[in-house]
Amino acid sequence: MTLIQKEVTKVFLGEVQVRPPFKPRTFTISRTEQSNMSSWWTYSDDATWLTAGDGAFDDFFWYSAVLLNTSGVETAEMKQSWWVFTGAMTTLGNITSGDNVMIKFPVRWIKMTKSGSTVTLSITDWLGRENEWYQYYAHCTWTLSNPWTPNDVMYLGAYKASYSSWVWKSWSWKSPNVNVLWSDMCYYAKANWSWYNVIWYYQRMYIAALYMMKYGNPNSQSVVWAWFSSWNSWRTNTWWTNAQTNATYWTSSWSVQCKLFWLEDRWGNVNEFVWWAYLNSSSVLYTRLTWWSNATTWWESTETTLSWYGDLSSIAGNNKAMFWVTWTVSNSNYNTYYSDQVWVASSRLLWIFWWAYWWGNGNWTFRGEYVSANDSSTLDSSRIMYMNWLT
């Protein structure tokens, strides 16, 4: 039984909110890859009667903002109606020291399939569907002694990472730290406690899956708009979205910070290093599901190959590679298909960057680029995460 199945009531800073008895649900969305994907998707299963943007999706995802200490204990959780705060994010959002401000994502199982150019995504809270080809990679450290046990929850930093005594934190009113090597990013994140790290490939893909399920349209700049990604702007402090009560907030300005599912600068502000993905000499994407290691011995091949750049036009659409690019088209405006610029090459890195800056209209939900493993620049930062190591 998962955490969500066990929780009929939730206590939010002294106020009790009652949720209906647990009933497993599966939401499904299907669409055909084509130049204009602003419509023509279909919802099915328990999402059959929903329309894109419905608050029922947020209730199903069940994410929330919390304070998490270095031992992984929640010390506070924001009162909210699941996707809208009843007040501005002043209790957690203005934390500048102490525990980390994190966004909690309860376990949801994912299944992606592709038939021809039709991609089908299903998300379920029905524990035990691994025999139906559902995966939970975003919620499991995939230890050899416990290979089929997902964590109840995983946590992502609400803000881009900032230093405090050589420890990476998720706090407001801080300048994201840059000029950091990938190995140091992992070290600084884990300095909170051994079960902290930087965001992994499957957590990043998990948020992309939630976006696609709720909003349908992969052209995210037409749905949740611009974010802080202007050619003419420089990195800015975390905090701006604290006063916004909606979990997802956007503007049309390329110099204003926004948020997706409470994650400030999900794209935008500074680059976000994402761990545990690399391309080998044959341009095959490899990912890793086990806990911390610098070695590539146990990494999993996705059998997905591409070495190119351009406007993302086709994704793998399977459980291992998920939204990873399989084909591109030439479009310097990045306003067709998935409307994201991607740039990958063979024999490149043990990590992946989603550029957040200096790319204007080619920088959105699926943006990806591989860079040198020794890269560090004034644009490079990351986001911390926490997930218990099941043994």
Secondary structure per residue as TSV (DSSP state, phi and psi in degrees):
chain	resnum	aa	ss	phi	psi
A	1	M	-	360.0	130.7
A	2	T	-	-84.0	170.6
A	3	L	H	-56.4	-41.9
A	4	I	H	-66.3	-36.9
A	5	Q	H	-67.5	-32.0
A	6	K	H	-80.5	-23.2
A	7	E	-	-94.0	104.2
A	8	V	S	-92.3	-33.6
A	9	T	E	-120.4	154.5
A	10	K	E	-130.0	139.8
A	11	V	E	-105.6	123.3
A	12	F	E	-118.3	98.8
A	13	L	T	49.2	48.8
A	14	G	T	92.4	-6.9
A	15	E	E	-111.9	132.1
A	16	V	E	-95.6	131.9
A	17	Q	E	-122.9	131.8
A	18	V	E	-102.2	130.8
A	19	R	-	-104.7	146.2
A	20	P	-	-57.7	156.3
A	21	P	-	-51.8	145.3
A	22	F	-	-65.2	132.1
A	23	K	-	-135.9	118.5
A	24	P	-	-56.4	139.3
A	25	R	-	-133.6	151.5
A	26	T	E	-132.0	122.3
A	27	F	E	-105.1	137.3
A	28	T	E	-134.6	140.4
A	29	I	E	-135.4	136.6
A	30	S	E	-127.0	145.0
A	31	R	E	-154.0	158.5
A	32	T	E	-104.9	130.8
A	33	E	-	-69.3	123.1
A	34	Q	-	-155.9	171.1
A	35	S	S	-57.0	-42.3
A	36	N	-	-114.4	106.7
A	37	M	-	-110.5	30.1
A	38	S	S	-74.8	-5.3
A	39	S	S	-156.1	-165.0
A	40	W	-	75.0	17.9
A	41	W	-	-92.9	163.1
A	42	T	E	-131.6	129.8
A	43	Y	E	-93.6	146.0
A	44	S	E	-147.5	-174.1
A	45	D	E	55.6	-133.8
A	46	D	T	-74.8	-4.9
A	47	A	T	-98.6	6.3
A	48	T	T	-53.3	-39.6
A	49	W	T	-96.3	8.8
A	50	L	-	-94.2	160.0
A	51	T	-	-122.1	157.7
A	52	A	T	-55.3	136.0
A	53	G	T	90.1	-3.8
A	54	D	-	-61.6	138.7
A	55	G	H	-64.1	-16.9
A	56	A	H	-61.7	-27.1
A	57	F	H	-65.8	-42.9
A	58	D	H	-65.2	-39.6
A	59	D	H	-60.9	-38.3
A	60	F	H	-70.0	-40.7
A	61	F	H	-68.9	-37.6
A	62	W	-	65.8	29.3
A	63	Y	-	-75.1	161.3
A	64	S	E	-158.9	160.9
A	65	A	E	-96.2	133.8
A	66	V	E	-138.1	163.7
A	67	L	E	-98.6	128.9
A	68	L	E	-123.2	125.7
A	69	N	-	-84.0	178.7
A	70	T	T	-71.0	-10.9
A	71	S	T	-95.5	3.4
A	72	G	S	82.8	20.9
A	73	V	-	-100.5	130.9
A	74	E	E	-75.2	125.8
A	75	T	E	-105.9	-10.1
A	76	A	E	-166.2	152.0
A	77	E	E	-140.0	133.6
A	78	M	-	-68.7	137.3
A	79	K	-	-71.1	130.9
A	80	Q	B	-159.8	163.4
A	81	S	S	-96.1	47.3
A	82	W	S	76.4	-39.5
A	83	W	S	-134.7	-0.5
A	84	V	B	-134.0	123.0
A	85	F	B	-67.0	143.6
A	86	T	S	-74.7	-15.0
A	87	G	S	-144.5	172.7
A	88	A	-	-62.4	160.3
A	89	M	S	-78.5	67.7
A	90	T	-	-94.7	-29.6
A	91	T	T	-70.6	-48.4
A	92	L	T	-97.8	-35.2
A	93	G	T	-68.5	-20.5
A	94	N	T	-100.1	15.6
A	95	I	-	-69.1	125.5
A	96	T	-	-121.1	4.8
A	97	S	S	-160.4	171.9
A	98	G	S	80.4	-135.9
A	99	D	S	-66.6	160.2
A	100	N	E	-84.3	141.2
A	101	V	E	-84.5	114.2
A	102	M	E	-126.8	156.4
A	103	I	E	-107.6	123.6
A	104	K	E	-93.5	127.4
A	105	F	E	-119.0	106.1
A	106	P	E	-62.5	156.5
A	107	V	-	-61.8	131.4
A	108	R	-	-134.7	137.7
A	109	W	E	-91.1	144.4
A	110	I	E	-120.6	139.4
A	111	K	E	-136.7	124.7
A	112	M	E	-122.3	133.0
A	113	T	E	-135.2	158.1
A	114	K	E	-140.6	129.6
A	115	S	E	-125.2	110.0
A	116	G	T	64.4	-119.1
A	117	S	T	-106.7	10.6
A	118	T	E	-97.4	121.9
A	119	V	E	-106.1	130.9
A	120	T	E	-119.4	127.0
A	121	L	E	-118.6	127.6
A	122	S	E	-122.7	140.1
A	123	I	E	-128.8	132.0
A	124	T	E	-137.0	151.8
A	125	D	-	-106.4	20.7
A	126	W	-	-90.2	94.7
A	127	L	T	-62.5	136.4
A	128	G	T	102.9	16.3
A	129	R	G	-96.9	19.3
A	130	E	G	-62.4	-26.8
A	131	N	G	-74.0	-8.3
A	132	E	G	-106.6	20.7
A	133	W	T	72.5	28.6
A	134	Y	-	-90.2	146.7
A	135	Q	B	-122.3	161.1
A	136	Y	-	-136.1	37.2
A	137	Y	G	-55.9	-30.9
A	138	A	G	-71.5	-13.5
A	139	H	G	-119.9	16.5
A	140	C	-	-141.6	137.9
A	141	T	-	-81.7	-8.5
A	142	W	-	57.9	46.6
A	143	T	-	-71.1	148.8
A	144	L	T	-63.4	-29.3
A	145	S	T	-81.0	-14.6
A	146	N	S	-143.7	61.7
A	147	P	T	-73.6	-14.0
A	148	W	T	-120.4	25.8
A	149	T	-	-116.7	109.4
A	150	P	-	-82.2	155.5
A	151	N	-	-73.3	152.5
A	152	D	S	-61.6	-39.3
A	153	V	E	-145.3	161.2
A	154	M	E	-132.8	153.7
A	155	Y	E	-121.9	136.3
A	156	L	E	-119.4	141.7
A	157	G	E	-58.6	134.8
A	158	A	S	-67.9	-22.4
A	159	Y	S	-130.9	160.4
A	160	K	-	-60.5	152.1
A	161	A	-	-73.2	145.6
A	162	S	E	-136.7	153.4
A	163	Y	E	-78.1	146.6
A	164	S	E	-147.6	103.4
A	165	S	T	54.7	45.9
A	166	W	T	65.9	24.1
A	167	V	E	-118.6	133.5
A	168	W	E	-83.7	129.6
A	169	K	E	-123.8	165.1
A	170	S	-	-115.8	92.1
A	171	W	-	-132.5	161.1
A	172	S	S	-83.9	162.4
A	173	W	S	62.1	30.4
A	174	K	-	-123.2	149.7
A	175	S	-	-85.4	124.5
A	176	P	-	-57.5	135.5
A	177	N	-	-82.5	139.1
A	178	V	-	-129.3	-174.3
A	179	N	S	59.3	45.7
A	180	V	-	-124.2	131.6
A	181	L	-	-69.3	154.3
A	182	W	H	-58.6	-40.4
A	183	S	H	-65.2	-35.8
A	184	D	H	-72.2	-34.4
A	185	M	H	-57.8	-47.0
A	186	C	H	-62.7	-41.7
A	187	Y	H	-63.3	-45.9
A	188	Y	H	-67.5	-36.6
A	189	A	H	-66.4	-44.3
A	190	K	H	-72.2	-12.4
A	191	A	T	-68.0	-16.1
A	192	N	S	-63.2	-47.8
A	193	W	-	178.7	159.5
A	194	S	T	-62.8	-21.3
A	195	W	T	-94.6	2.6
A	196	Y	E	-84.0	155.7
A	197	N	E	-161.8	-170.7
A	198	V	E	-94.1	162.0
A	199	I	-	-57.0	139.7
A	200	W	B	-98.1	173.7
A	201	Y	H	-57.9	-45.8
A	202	Y	H	-77.0	-25.4
A	203	Q	H	-68.6	-39.7
A	204	R	H	-62.2	-44.9
A	205	M	H	-67.2	-32.1
A	206	Y	H	-61.5	-44.7
A	207	I	H	-65.3	-37.7
A	208	A	H	-60.8	-37.7
A	209	A	H	-66.3	-41.7
A	210	L	H	-62.2	-42.1
A	211	Y	H	-58.6	-50.5
A	212	M	H	-63.9	-38.0
A	213	M	H	-65.2	-44.1
A	214	K	H	-76.6	-42.5
A	215	Y	H	-102.3	-19.9
A	216	G	-	76.4	-46.7
A	217	N	-	-85.9	116.1
A	218	P	S	-69.2	-15.0
A	219	N	-	-76.9	77.8
A	220	S	G	-68.0	-24.4
A	221	Q	G	-70.4	-14.9
A	222	S	G	-92.6	-6.7
A	223	V	T	-111.2	-51.8
A	224	V	T	-118.6	19.0
A	225	W	-	63.6	-146.6
A	226	A	-	-87.8	-47.6
A	227	W	-	70.9	176.9
A	228	F	S	-84.7	86.6
A	229	S	-	-145.1	34.7
A	230	S	-	-81.0	143.5
A	231	W	T	-61.7	-25.1
A	232	N	T	-102.1	7.8
A	233	S	-	-114.2	162.2
A	234	W	-	-118.7	168.5
A	235	R	-	-58.5	149.2
A	236	T	-	-128.9	163.3
A	237	N	-	-66.2	152.4
A	238	T	T	-70.6	153.5
A	239	W	T	134.5	-30.7
A	240	W	G	-56.1	-33.7
A	241	T	G	-82.8	-2.6
A	242	N	G	-56.9	-36.4
A	243	A	G	-78.4	-6.3
A	244	Q	-	-89.8	125.1
A	245	T	-	-83.9	-18.9
A	246	N	B	-82.2	144.2
A	247	A	S	-63.9	-31.6
A	248	T	S	-119.2	123.6
A	249	Y	B	-137.7	139.4
A	250	W	-	-150.6	164.5
A	251	T	-	-138.1	176.5
A	252	S	S	-88.8	-0.7
A	253	S	-	-87.8	137.7
A	254	W	T	-84.8	7.2
A	255	S	T	-125.9	23.0
A	256	V	S	-124.0	133.7
A	257	Q	-	-72.6	146.6
A	258	C	-	-133.1	-177.9
A	259	K	E	-149.0	153.9
A	260	L	E	-131.7	118.7
A	261	F	T	53.4	44.0
A	262	W	T	74.8	-7.3
A	263	L	E	-81.8	104.9
A	264	E	E	-68.9	139.2
A	265	D	T	56.8	42.8
A	266	R	S	-54.4	-37.8
A	267	W	S	-133.9	147.8
A	268	G	S	115.5	164.8
A	269	N	S	75.0	-84.0
A	270	V	S	-131.7	162.3
A	271	N	E	-59.4	146.3
A	272	E	E	-115.8	106.0
A	273	F	E	-68.0	130.3
A	274	V	E	-121.1	124.0
A	275	W	E	-89.1	153.5
A	276	W	S	73.9	55.4
A	277	A	E	-159.8	136.4
A	278	Y	E	-155.8	162.3
A	279	L	E	-108.8	132.0
A	280	N	-	-84.1	-172.3
A	281	S	T	-65.8	-17.4
A	282	S	T	-99.7	12.1
A	283	S	-	65.5	27.1
A	284	V	E	-89.8	130.5
A	285	L	E	-76.1	128.1
A	286	Y	E	-116.2	141.9
A	287	T	E	-128.1	169.1
A	288	R	-	-134.0	138.8
A	289	L	-	-111.2	-13.0
A	290	T	S	-86.2	173.2
A	291	W	S	-73.2	-176.6
A	292	W	S	-43.0	127.5
A	293	S	-	-167.2	143.3
A	294	N	S	-90.0	-13.3
A	295	A	-	-79.6	152.7
A	296	T	-	-102.2	7.1
A	297	T	T	-58.3	-40.8
A	298	W	T	-101.9	13.5
A	299	W	-	-73.1	151.4
A	300	E	E	-99.1	130.5
A	301	S	E	-77.5	134.1
A	302	T	E	-91.1	-5.5
A	303	E	E	57.3	28.8
A	304	T	E	-110.8	125.6
A	305	T	E	-124.8	130.6
A	306	L	-	-164.8	138.0
A	307	S	-	-136.5	92.2
A	308	W	-	-167.5	-179.0
A	309	Y	E	-146.2	157.8
A	310	G	E	149.4	-157.8
A	311	D	E	-88.1	120.3
A	312	L	E	-58.6	120.7
A	313	S	E	-120.1	-17.7
A	314	S	E	-148.6	137.4
A	315	I	E	-113.6	164.7
A	316	A	-	-65.4	-44.4
A	317	G	-	68.0	28.8
A	318	N	S	-123.6	176.3
A	319	N	T	-67.2	-30.8
A	320	K	T	-84.6	-48.6
A	321	A	T	-89.9	-27.7
A	322	M	T	56.1	-110.8
A	323	F	T	-92.1	17.1
A	324	W	-	-69.7	145.5
A	325	V	E	-69.7	137.5
A	326	T	E	-120.9	-14.7
A	327	W	E	-160.3	153.4
A	328	T	E	-132.9	164.5
A	329	V	E	-126.2	162.9
A	330	S	-	-88.9	115.0
A	331	N	-	-160.0	99.6
A	332	S	T	-69.1	-14.2
A	333	N	T	-90.5	-12.7
A	334	Y	-	51.3	51.3
A	335	N	-	-124.5	19.4
A	336	T	S	-125.0	165.8
A	337	Y	T	52.5	-117.8
A	338	Y	T	-88.2	-4.3
A	339	S	-	57.4	36.8
A	340	D	-	-133.4	141.6
A	341	Q	E	-86.0	133.6
A	342	V	E	-129.1	152.5
A	343	W	E	-153.1	108.3
A	344	V	-	-130.5	157.9
A	345	A	-	-151.7	159.6
A	346	S	S	-75.1	158.8
A	347	S	S	51.8	44.4
A	348	R	B	-123.0	120.8
A	349	L	-	54.7	166.2
A	350	L	S	-107.7	18.5
A	351	W	E	-158.0	172.5
A	352	I	E	-133.7	141.8
A	353	F	E	-109.9	136.4
A	354	W	E	-104.4	107.4
A	355	W	-	-62.9	137.3
A	356	A	-	-114.7	-4.5
A	357	Y	S	-148.1	151.6
A	358	W	S	68.3	20.5
A	359	W	-	-133.7	7.5
A	360	G	G	42.7	-118.4
A	361	N	G	-80.0	7.0
A	362	G	G	-111.6	27.3
A	363	N	-	-134.3	92.8
A	364	W	S	-145.4	-144.2
A	365	T	T	-57.5	-41.4
A	366	F	T	-107.2	6.2
A	367	R	-	-54.8	131.0
A	368	G	E	-148.0	145.8
A	369	E	E	-153.5	137.0
A	370	Y	-	-96.6	137.2
A	371	V	-	-132.9	177.7
A	372	S	-	-63.8	143.9
A	373	A	T	-66.3	-16.2
A	374	N	T	-100.6	11.0
A	375	D	-	-71.6	137.6
A	376	S	-	-153.4	134.8
A	377	S	-	-147.8	177.3
A	378	T	T	-71.4	0.9
A	379	L	T	-110.5	-3.5
A	380	D	E	-97.7	121.0
A	381	S	E	-144.6	-160.6
A	382	S	E	-161.9	-168.7
A	383	R	-	-135.0	133.6
A	384	I	E	-80.7	160.2
A	385	M	E	-142.8	164.4
A	386	Y	E	-139.8	132.8
A	387	M	-	-152.6	131.1
A	388	N	-	-62.0	141.9
A	389	W	-	-90.1	104.9
A	390	L	-	-75.4	131.7
A	391	T	-	-121.0	360.0
